[in-house]
Amino acid sequence: MIKMPHSRRLMAWLIEPLAMVIVMVCATTAIAQPFYIPSGSMEPTLQIGDMLLGTKYAYGYSRWSLPGGFGPASTTRLFGKLPARGDVVIFRKPHDTKVTLIKRVVGLPGDRLQMVHGHLAINGKILPLAPAGPGEMEDSHGDRIPIQTFTETLPGGIKHTIFKAGWDGPLDDTPVMIVPAGHVFGMGDNRDNSTDSRVPVEDGGPGYIPLENLVARADVMLGSYDYLGVRSVGSIFSQIRLSRFLRPI
């Protein structure tokens, strides 16, 4: 029997885990990456405790596709593609890129958006908003709050469900906002509980979302656990939301 020299055995022992690390880094950089939802700004579409898979190649690649955002700043993306209205996007917050946010794209470059008494208007047309029955919003303490749901229809016919509690909140009436080139406009589906593109950067919001800051498109729910709903040892396992496992977003 031929024995492998110690140096070669050591190299083989080191190369295997190193190769695994390289494959994992490449996969999470180029293909997909899991993300966790800690807040309710995208309810009812996404719930607190959801784990989802973001597709990294959907919009091409920028420095924020890389771990830590290492790379030169650029206004263009490698293999860049514009998000579609209705896409749920994961992005780095402008002017505070340590923060990762998730919102639904409702406006594209050149679009004129305005909130009119709680209704979204795009390019001068108020979007259809149809009642969709009662719902429950989970707050940051795990309490369930009754709320009304509505089906909103974006230009092109894309429909999604939103939460709306009132029509006279601080973000329910806005001036016309024109999406600049190289940006998109994102909003949370929980309309009264979302700091989104309606809030400019100088007021602590993300403002318009630069295309460079896009990280991934949210495509598939991996699983969900309502950790806020755990009230006793006996309820630990009952908070697993099996119905949300492996469902498209």
C-alpha positions as CSV (number, residue, x, y, z in Angstrom):
1,M,0.0,0.0,0.0
2,I,1.3,3.4,-1.0
3,K,1.2,6.0,1.8
4,M,0.5,9.7,1.1
5,P,3.2,12.0,2.4
6,H,2.3,14.0,5.5
7,S,2.5,17.3,3.6
8,R,0.1,16.0,1.0
9,R,-2.3,14.7,3.6
10,L,-2.2,18.0,5.4
11,M,-2.9,19.8,2.1
12,A,-5.9,17.5,1.4
13,W,-7.2,18.1,4.9
14,L,-7.0,21.9,4.4
15,I,-8.3,22.0,0.8
16,E,-11.6,20.3,1.4
17,P,-13.0,22.7,4.0
18,L,-11.5,25.6,2.1
19,A,-13.2,24.5,-1.1
20,M,-16.5,24.3,0.8
21,V,-16.1,27.8,2.1
22,I,-15.3,29.1,-1.4
23,V,-18.4,27.3,-2.8
24,M,-20.6,28.8,-0.1
25,V,-19.3,32.3,-0.6
26,C,-19.7,32.0,-4.4
27,A,-23.3,30.6,-4.0
28,T,-24.4,33.4,-1.6
29,T,-22.7,36.0,-3.8
30,A,-23.9,34.9,-7.2
31,I,-27.0,32.7,-6.8
32,A,-29.1,33.1,-3.6
33,Q,-29.0,34.1,0.0
34,P,-31.3,33.6,3.0
35,F,-32.8,36.6,4.8
36,Y,-34.7,37.0,8.0
37,I,-37.7,39.3,8.6
38,P,-37.5,41.0,12.1
39,S,-40.3,43.6,11.6
40,G,-43.9,43.9,10.4
41,S,-43.5,46.6,7.7
42,M,-44.3,44.1,4.9
43,E,-47.3,42.4,6.6
44,P,-49.4,40.6,5.5
45,T,-47.1,39.4,2.7
46,L,-44.1,38.9,5.0
47,Q,-44.6,38.2,8.7
48,I,-42.2,38.7,11.7
49,G,-40.1,35.5,11.9
50,D,-40.2,34.6,8.2
51,M,-37.1,33.2,6.6
52,L,-36.9,33.8,2.9
53,L,-34.5,33.1,0.0
54,G,-33.4,36.1,-2.1
55,T,-32.3,35.6,-5.7
56,K,-29.0,37.4,-6.1
57,Y,-28.8,37.3,-10.0
58,A,-32.3,38.8,-10.6
59,Y,-31.0,42.4,-11.1
60,G,-27.4,41.7,-11.9
61,Y,-24.5,42.5,-9.5
62,S,-23.1,45.5,-7.7
63,R,-20.7,45.8,-4.8
64,W,-23.6,45.1,-2.5
65,S,-23.9,41.6,-4.0
66,L,-20.6,40.9,-2.3
67,P,-20.2,40.0,1.4
68,G,-19.6,43.2,3.2
69,G,-20.1,45.4,0.1
70,F,-16.4,45.2,-0.8
71,G,-15.9,46.7,-4.2
72,P,-16.0,50.1,-6.0
73,A,-19.1,52.2,-6.1
74,S,-20.8,52.3,-9.5
75,T,-24.1,53.6,-10.9
76,T,-24.4,50.6,-13.1
77,R,-24.7,46.9,-12.4
78,L,-23.0,43.9,-14.0
79,F,-25.7,42.2,-16.1
80,G,-28.1,44.8,-14.7
81,K,-31.8,44.5,-15.0
82,L,-34.5,46.8,-13.8
83,P,-37.0,45.4,-11.2
84,A,-40.6,45.0,-12.2
85,R,-43.4,46.7,-10.4
86,G,-44.6,44.4,-7.7
87,D,-41.2,42.8,-7.0
88,V,-40.3,42.5,-3.3
89,V,-36.7,43.7,-3.1
90,I,-33.9,43.5,-0.5
91,F,-31.6,46.4,-0.5
92,R,-29.0,48.4,1.6
93,K,-30.4,51.6,3.1
94,P,-29.0,54.7,1.4
95,H,-26.7,56.7,3.7
96,D,-26.7,53.8,6.2
97,T,-25.6,50.8,4.3
98,K,-25.2,48.7,7.4
99,V,-29.0,48.4,7.5
100,T,-30.7,45.9,5.1
101,L,-34.4,46.7,4.2
102,I,-37.1,45.0,2.3
103,K,-39.9,46.7,0.4
104,R,-42.2,46.3,-2.6
105,V,-41.2,48.2,-5.8
106,V,-44.2,50.3,-6.9
107,G,-42.4,53.0,-8.9
108,L,-39.8,52.9,-11.7
109,P,-37.4,55.7,-13.0
110,G,-39.4,58.6,-14.3
111,D,-42.7,57.7,-12.5
112,R,-44.6,60.3,-10.6
113,L,-46.0,59.0,-7.4
114,Q,-48.3,60.6,-4.8
115,M,-50.3,59.5,-1.8
116,V,-53.9,61.0,-1.9
117,H,-55.9,60.3,1.3
118,G,-54.2,57.0,1.8
119,H,-54.5,55.9,-1.9
120,L,-51.4,55.5,-4.1
121,A,-51.4,57.4,-7.4
122,I,-48.9,56.6,-10.1
123,N,-48.5,59.0,-13.1
124,G,-51.7,60.8,-12.2
125,K,-53.9,57.7,-11.8
126,I,-55.1,56.4,-8.4
127,L,-54.6,52.7,-8.1
128,P,-57.6,50.4,-7.6
129,L,-58.0,49.4,-4.0
130,A,-60.6,46.7,-3.2
131,P,-61.6,45.6,0.3
132,A,-60.3,42.1,1.0
133,G,-61.8,41.4,4.4
134,P,-60.4,41.6,8.0
135,G,-56.9,40.7,8.9
136,E,-54.6,40.6,12.0
137,M,-51.4,42.6,12.3
138,E,-48.7,41.4,14.7
139,D,-46.9,44.2,16.6
140,S,-43.4,44.1,18.0
141,H,-44.7,42.6,21.3
142,G,-46.5,39.7,19.6
143,D,-49.9,41.1,20.2
144,R,-52.5,40.6,17.4
145,I,-54.4,43.7,16.3
146,P,-57.4,43.6,14.0
147,I,-56.9,45.5,10.8
148,Q,-58.6,45.8,7.4
149,T,-57.0,44.3,4.3
150,F,-57.2,45.6,0.7
151,T,-56.1,44.3,-2.7
152,E,-54.1,46.9,-4.6
153,T,-53.6,46.6,-8.4
154,L,-50.4,48.1,-9.8
155,P,-50.1,49.2,-13.4
156,G,-49.8,46.1,-15.5
157,G,-52.3,44.2,-13.4
158,I,-50.1,43.0,-10.6
159,K,-52.2,42.5,-7.5
160,H,-51.0,42.3,-3.9
161,T,-52.6,42.6,-0.4
162,I,-51.9,45.5,1.9
163,F,-52.9,46.5,5.5
164,K,-54.6,49.8,6.0
165,A,-55.9,51.1,9.3
166,G,-56.8,54.7,8.4
167,W,-56.7,57.4,5.7
168,D,-55.3,60.5,7.4
169,G,-51.9,59.4,8.7
170,P,-48.7,61.4,8.3
171,L,-47.8,59.5,5.0
172,D,-51.3,59.4,3.6
173,D,-51.1,62.7,1.7
174,T,-47.8,63.7,0.0
175,P,-46.6,66.0,-2.7
176,V,-45.8,64.4,-6.1
177,M,-42.6,62.4,-6.0
178,I,-40.7,61.9,-9.2
179,V,-38.4,58.8,-9.2
180,P,-35.0,59.8,-10.5
181,A,-33.0,57.9,-13.0
182,G,-31.1,54.9,-11.5
183,H,-33.6,54.5,-8.7
184,V,-36.8,52.8,-7.8
185,F,-39.6,53.6,-5.3
186,G,-40.4,51.0,-2.6
187,M,-43.3,50.8,-0.1
188,G,-44.2,48.4,2.7
189,D,-47.4,46.5,2.4
190,N,-48.3,47.5,6.0
191,R,-48.9,51.0,4.8
192,D,-49.4,52.7,8.1
193,N,-46.4,50.9,9.7
194,S,-43.6,51.3,7.1
195,T,-40.8,53.8,6.8
196,D,-40.2,53.6,3.1
197,S,-39.6,55.7,0.0
198,R,-42.3,58.1,1.1
199,V,-39.8,59.2,3.8
200,P,-36.8,61.1,2.5
201,V,-33.3,60.4,3.7
202,E,-33.1,63.6,5.6
203,D,-36.0,62.5,7.7
204,G,-34.5,59.1,8.5
205,G,-36.1,57.1,5.7
206,P,-34.6,55.4,2.7
207,G,-36.0,57.8,0.1
208,Y,-35.6,56.7,-3.5
209,I,-33.7,53.4,-3.7
210,P,-30.6,53.4,-5.8
211,L,-30.3,50.5,-8.2
212,E,-26.8,50.0,-7.0
213,N,-28.1,49.2,-3.5
214,L,-30.3,46.3,-4.5
215,V,-29.1,43.0,-3.0
216,A,-31.7,40.4,-4.1
217,R,-35.3,39.8,-5.1
218,A,-37.3,37.9,-2.5
219,D,-38.7,34.9,-4.2
220,V,-39.3,31.9,-1.9
221,M,-40.3,31.5,1.8
222,L,-38.0,29.0,3.4
223,G,-39.9,28.8,6.7
224,S,-41.4,30.8,9.5
225,Y,-41.5,30.8,13.3
226,D,-43.6,33.2,15.3
227,Y,-41.1,33.7,18.2
228,L,-43.0,36.7,19.5
229,G,-46.1,34.4,20.0
230,V,-44.3,32.1,22.5
231,R,-46.0,32.7,25.8
232,S,-45.0,29.5,27.6
233,V,-42.8,26.4,27.2
234,G,-45.8,24.5,25.9
235,S,-46.2,26.9,23.0
236,I,-42.7,26.7,21.7
237,F,-43.4,24.2,18.9
238,S,-46.9,25.5,18.1
239,Q,-45.5,28.7,16.8
240,I,-44.0,27.0,13.7
241,R,-45.9,28.3,10.8
242,L,-45.9,25.2,8.6
243,S,-48.3,26.8,6.0
244,R,-45.6,29.3,5.2
245,F,-42.9,26.8,4.4
246,L,-41.6,26.8,0.8
247,R,-44.3,29.1,-0.6
248,P,-43.6,31.7,-3.3
249,I,-43.6,35.4,-2.4
